[in-house]
Amino acid sequence: MGAWGIGHWIIVLVIVLLVFGTKRLGSVGKDLGDAVKGFKKGMADDEDKQPGQLKDETRNSSDSNTSARNDERNQR
């Protein structure tokens, strides 16, 4: 099973509980969960915004390229 067996992990868990206490560990877990939820929400918001922005940028750049070509043709 490797260098660390189940007995070692139980001892580590007991020591962590004694050092930090259950209340502090609970609040750290809640804060970590909220941070993960916020990160996922932010990633979802970015994905929703990007496709629309890319379409607008592409449309604007193609419009400006078309108008530049028309200007060149009109000057000739």
Secondary structure, 3 states (H helix, E strand, C coil): CCCCCHHHHHHHHHHHHHHHCHHHHHHHHHHHHHHHHHHHHHHHHHHHHHHHHHHHHHHHHHHHHHHHHHHHHHHC
